């Protein structure tokens, strides 16, 4: 799967994408996953500093600089780990279905699928809870489309019924992973506040 550009993920056919060499895992990590994974922690800090309490719950007392850096770094590292684990899960699902995707292709799908959610965090620049909820809802629909398209391209040949089941499973695992990341953030914040 050689798509980094999101429009190509929708327009490339199965047969065009099969057998093409895509970017390596280190390149995807360095130039795609790392920059996009920085958005959520940076936008969280921005929202807390620029319009505290307008979108996200206000912490009282507010996080100190060192605490904010610790939370942001931990969340960033967990995001990177989540992408790598999702790639391993995608690869295992293919192995179980008799299709042998390599790790780089599975990583490309795991890296591109959450892109709309990463970009939706830019909405934290707006001091509106409703606008941010709308952005996340739209982002999830686009993520589901990216997963479906990515599964269709990655698992060649694949019949539609099994492809839909695989795409649904990956979408549900993605939702669970997203909620787990949010839970991790809440737990980390509560631990830091509790230590004060």
C-alpha positions, 0 to 999 in steps of 0.5 A, a space after each residue: 500500500 503506497 498511499 500517504 496522500 489521503 485522496 489516493 487512498 480513496 482513488 487507487 484501485 485494488 489492483 493498482 495498489 497491490 504489489 507496489 512499494 510504499 514508504 518504509 516504517 521508519 519514514 512513515 513514523 518520522 515524517 507522518 506519525 510523529 508530526 500528527 501524533 504531536 497535534 493532540 498534546 500540543 492542542 490540549 496545552 493550547 486550549 488550556 492556555 488560550 481559552 481554559 475551560 471553554 472546551 476541555 474541563 479546567 484543572 484546578 489548580 492548572 498544570 504546571 509546565 513540568 506536569 504539562 510536559 510529562 502528560 504531553 510526552 506520555 500521551 505522545 508515546 502512547 499514541 506511537 505505541 498504539 499505531 505500532 500495536 494496531 499495525 501488528 493487529 492488522 497483520 495478524 488479522 490478515 494472517 488469520 484470513 490467509 492473506 499475508 500483508 507485510 508489516 510495512 503495509 499494515 503500518 501504513 494502514 494503521 498510520 493513515 486511518 487515524 489521520 482525521 482524528 489527529 487533524 480534528 484536534 486542530 478544532 481545539 483552537 476554537 472555544 466551542 465544545 459543539 464545534 469540537 464534538 462535530 469535528 470528532 464525529 465527522 473525523 470518525 466517519 472519515 476514519 471508517 471510510 479510510 479503514 474500509 478503503 485500506 482493507 480493500 487495498 491491503 487484503 487483495 484478493 478478498 471477497 466483499 463479505 469477509 472484507 466488510 467483516 474485517 473492516 468492521 472489526 478494525 473500526 471497532 478496535 480503532 474506536 476502542 483504542 481511541 477511548 483507551 487513549 482518552 481514558 489513559 489521558 484522564 487517568 494520567 491527569 488524575 494521578 498528577 492532580 492527586 500527587 499534589 
